[in-house]
Amino acid sequence: RRDTMLMKTANPALNKNIFDQVRGIESSTKMTIQGTVNKTYIALGILLLSATFTWMNPSPGLMIMGAIGGFIVAIVTAFKKEWAATTTPIYAALQGLFLGGISVMFERQYPGIAIQAVYLTFGTLCALLIAYTSGAIKVTENFKLGIVAATGGLFFFYLINFVLNIFGMGLTSIYGNGIIGIGFSAIVVVIAALNLVLDFDFIENGAAQGAPKYMEWYGAFGLLVTLIWLYIEILRLLAKLQSRD
C-alpha cells in the first residue's frame, strides 16, 4: 500500500531514522499496533488523572513544573527511546499537570471552553483514524513531505517571530482575535491534526517491520505529543472565537 522503508513525520519524536536505529536489536517480542494502542490508553489515562488533579487544585507552581519537566522528559525520551516504557508515563503525568492548569486559566475566562476542546481533540483523532484505516487519506511521500515542510515552517516562523517580538517588530496580529489571528490558529490546528495521520503511519510501519516491543511505548509517546499540541491549539482557537462575542 505504501513504501514502508521511507517514512517521514513532522513529529520530532517519530521520524524516518528511528527504525533504522533499532533494526537489528534482538527482541523476543515485537511491536504491534494493538500493543501501541494499549500503551496509548494507559498514557492518556495517566495524563487525564494528572490534569484532573491540577484542574481541581490549581497551582501555578505545579503547572510550570509540569511544562518544564515534561519538556525535559520528552527530550530524554527522544534520545533514549528504549527508556520509553518508563519515561512515557512520567511525561504523561507531568504534561497532565500543565494541561490541567492551563485549562483552568482558559475556563475561568471562557466557561465551557475546556470540555469543548477535549471533545474536538478526540473527535478529530477518531475522524482521522477512521479516514486513515479506510484508505480515505493516502499517506504518500508527497503528503508526508508537505506536512513535514508545513510543520517545520511553522516552527521557524514561531522562532523568528519570538526574536522579532523582543525588539518590538514581531507580528502580533496572529495572537489576536481578528481575522488574521483566527485564520492563523485554524491553519495551525489543521497542521497539528494532519500530524496525527503521520503518527498512525509510523506506528503501522513499525509493527510491519517488527520493531522491538519498547517501540510500542515510544509510538504512544509520539502520539501523545501530537495530541497535546492539538488540544492546546484548539483551546487557543476557541478562545479567539469566543472573545469576539
C-alpha positions as MATLAB code, in Angstrom:
seq = 'RRDTMLMKTANPALNKNIFDQVRGIESSTKMTIQGTVNKTYIALGILLLSATFTWMNPSPGLMIMGAIGGFIVAIVTAFKKEWAATTTPIYAALQGLFLGGISVMFERQYPGIAIQAVYLTFGTLCALLIAYTSGAIKVTENFKLGIVAATGGLFFFYLINFVLNIFGMGLTSIYGNGIIGIGFSAIVVVIAALNLVLDFDFIENGAAQGAPKYMEWYGAFGLLVTLIWLYIEILRLLAKLQSRD';
ca = [
       0.000    0.000    0.000;
       2.825    2.338    0.705;
       6.590    2.263    0.829;
       7.385    1.159    4.361;
      11.068    1.814    4.045;
      10.819    5.584    3.557;
       8.937    7.148    6.441;
       8.715   10.796    7.336;
       6.856   12.514   10.136;
       6.899   16.077   11.310;
       6.679   14.876   14.878;
      10.285   15.087   16.175;
       9.611   12.049   18.354;
       8.671    9.944   15.329;
      10.912   10.253   12.308;
      12.200    8.118    9.469;
      15.506    7.287   11.187;
      14.011    5.583   14.226;
      13.549    2.108   12.749;
      16.977    2.227   11.129;
      18.399    2.796   14.609;
      16.500   -0.070   16.248;
      16.775   -2.534   13.368;
      18.949   -5.464   14.335;
      18.200   -5.184   18.036;
      17.217   -8.628   19.168;
      13.919   -8.908   20.995;
      11.788  -11.902   21.883;
       8.662   -9.869   21.263;
       7.835   -7.336   18.601;
       5.902   -4.111   18.356;
       2.216   -4.490   17.462;
      -0.485   -1.973   16.632;
      -2.747   -3.260   19.411;
       0.111   -3.103   21.886;
       0.737    0.537   20.943;
      -2.979    1.312   21.276;
      -2.994   -0.210   24.762;
       0.034    1.823   25.797;
      -1.590    4.961   24.410;
      -4.696    4.301   26.537;
      -2.500    3.949   29.635;
      -0.603    7.166   28.872;
      -3.825    9.072   28.217;
      -5.310    7.740   31.447;
      -2.311    8.980   33.421;
      -2.479   12.356   31.684;
      -6.198   12.757   32.409;
      -5.766   11.824   36.083;
      -2.902   14.287   36.454;
      -4.824   17.011   34.619;
      -7.862   16.407   36.833;
      -5.703   16.959   39.912;
      -4.496   20.426   38.826;
      -7.969   21.196   37.452;
      -9.396   20.677   40.946;
      -6.333   22.110   42.719;
      -4.999   24.925   40.504;
      -1.353   25.701   41.170;
       0.911   27.867   39.006;
       3.891   26.073   40.518;
       2.628   22.631   39.502;
       1.727   23.916   36.044;
       5.213   25.332   35.481;
       6.824   22.191   36.889;
       4.723   20.091   34.533;
       5.635   22.192   31.499;
       9.376   22.300   32.171;
       9.597   18.747   33.481;
       7.567   17.418   30.565;
       9.855   19.150   28.083;
      12.956   17.665   29.698;
      11.474   14.159   29.802;
      10.395   14.500   26.160;
      13.978   15.324   25.133;
      15.294   12.359   27.113;
      12.722   10.046   25.522;
      13.567   11.255   22.018;
      17.241   10.350   22.541;
      16.702    7.267   24.711;
      13.694    5.623   23.130;
      14.471    2.309   24.855;
      13.556    4.094   28.102;
      10.107    4.949   26.758;
       8.312    2.401   28.973;
       9.460    4.466   31.961;
       9.615    7.986   30.556;
       6.288    7.991   28.693;
       4.142    7.607   31.858;
       6.278   10.272   33.562;
       5.839   12.573   30.571;
       2.077   11.989   30.619;
       1.858   12.803   34.337;
       3.905   15.992   34.016;
       2.062   17.239   30.946;
      -1.209   16.497   32.704;
      -0.214   18.929   35.456;
       0.440   21.569   32.814;
      -2.716   20.917   30.783;
      -4.943   20.900   33.855;
      -3.529   24.244   34.938;
      -3.739   25.949   31.561;
      -7.254   24.580   31.028;
      -8.399   26.186   34.275;
      -6.964   29.519   33.129;
      -8.943   29.396   29.880;
     -12.049   28.025   31.628;
     -12.196   30.926   34.075;
     -12.259   33.366   31.198;
     -14.455   31.337   28.843;
     -16.668   28.875   30.780;
     -17.141   25.575   28.976;
     -14.167   26.012   26.659;
     -12.075   23.180   28.136;
     -14.605   20.400   27.569;
     -15.243   21.731   24.059;
     -11.523   21.491   23.315;
     -11.395   17.942   24.722;
     -14.346   16.831   22.564;
     -12.885   18.432   19.444;
      -9.443   16.915   20.065;
     -10.698   13.361   20.478;
     -13.286   13.860   17.754;
     -10.506   14.861   15.376;
      -8.442   11.850   16.478;
     -11.312    9.433   15.808;
     -12.257   11.023   12.478;
      -8.694   10.929   11.154;
      -8.149    7.390   12.402;
     -11.251    6.239   10.526;
     -10.154    8.128    7.418;
      -6.681    6.587    7.646;
      -7.768    2.995    8.230;
     -10.408    3.207    5.491;
      -7.874    4.495    2.985;
      -9.691    7.813    2.525;
      -6.412    9.537    3.353;
      -3.457    8.259    1.348;
      -0.138    8.752    3.113;
       2.025    9.241    0.057;
       5.575   10.543    0.116;
       4.355   13.919   -1.165;
       1.760   14.046    1.609;
       4.423   13.328    4.217;
       6.809   15.867    2.709;
       4.090   18.521    2.697;
       3.195   18.044    6.366;
       6.857   17.923    7.396;
       7.542   21.140    5.485;
       4.472   22.875    6.933;
       5.350   21.856   10.491;
       8.987   22.850   10.092;
       7.996   26.163    8.559;
       5.604   26.803   11.438;
       8.346   26.119   13.976;
      10.779   28.541   12.340;
       8.032   31.152   11.973;
       7.338   30.983   15.728;
      11.061   31.177   16.458;
      11.693   34.175   14.185;
       8.577   35.979   15.393;
       9.632   35.406   19.011;
      13.022   37.016   18.350;
      11.399   39.919   16.491;
       8.946   40.464   19.347;
      11.887   41.025   21.689;
      12.758   44.078   19.560;
       9.138   45.117   19.153;
       8.954   44.134   15.495;
       7.063   40.850   15.694;
       3.753   40.043   14.030;
       1.381   40.382   16.989;
      -1.821   40.090   14.966;
      -1.511   36.290   14.881;
      -2.201   36.225   18.624;
      -5.288   38.422   18.431;
      -8.931   37.596   17.748;
      -9.050   39.313   14.371;
      -9.348   37.584   11.013;
      -5.580   37.104   10.781;
      -5.313   35.663   14.278;
      -8.234   33.266   13.846;
      -7.085   32.238   10.380;
      -3.571   31.562   11.650;
      -4.846   29.425   14.539;
      -7.097   27.474   12.188;
      -4.129   26.678    9.944;
      -2.055   25.543   12.936;
      -4.898   23.279   14.108;
      -5.059   21.672   10.659;
      -1.294   21.097   10.581;
      -1.342   19.590   14.081;
      -4.263   17.339   13.152;
      -2.584   16.057    9.991;
       0.464   15.136   12.045;
      -1.772   12.515   13.672;
      -2.019   10.791   10.298;
       1.758   10.620   10.063;
       1.853    9.176   13.576;
      -0.635    6.465   12.562;
       1.560    5.640    9.591;
       4.672    5.497   11.770;
       3.037    3.055   14.190;
       1.695    0.845   11.377;
       5.087    0.697    9.706;
       6.842   -0.020   12.995;
       4.607   -3.020   13.589;
       5.065   -4.183    9.984;
       8.853   -4.045   10.327;
       8.853   -5.968   13.611;
      10.338   -3.207   15.755;
      11.262   -4.075   19.375;
       8.452   -4.206   21.928;
       9.544   -0.991   23.679;
       8.696    0.901   20.497;
       5.037    0.477   21.448;
       5.658    2.888   24.299;
       7.648    5.149   22.008;
       4.809    5.171   19.482;
       2.374    6.042   22.281;
       4.707    8.839   23.379;
       4.841   10.339   19.896;
       1.073   10.187   19.537;
       0.645   11.844   22.936;
       2.964   14.693   21.913;
       0.778   15.438   18.885;
      -2.496   15.170   20.827;
      -1.261   17.616   23.468;
      -0.189   20.065   20.768;
      -3.563   19.703   19.010;
      -5.522   20.253   22.248;
      -3.613   23.438   23.097;
      -4.062   24.848   19.586;
      -7.798   24.064   19.614;
      -8.065   25.739   23.017;
      -6.402   28.854   21.612;
      -8.635   28.909   18.544;
     -11.805   28.555   20.623;
     -10.641   31.338   22.946;
     -10.132   33.687   19.992;
     -13.556   32.865   18.608;
     -15.329   33.287   21.938;
     -13.560   36.582   22.656;
     -15.286   38.066   19.598;
     -18.765   37.537   21.077;
];
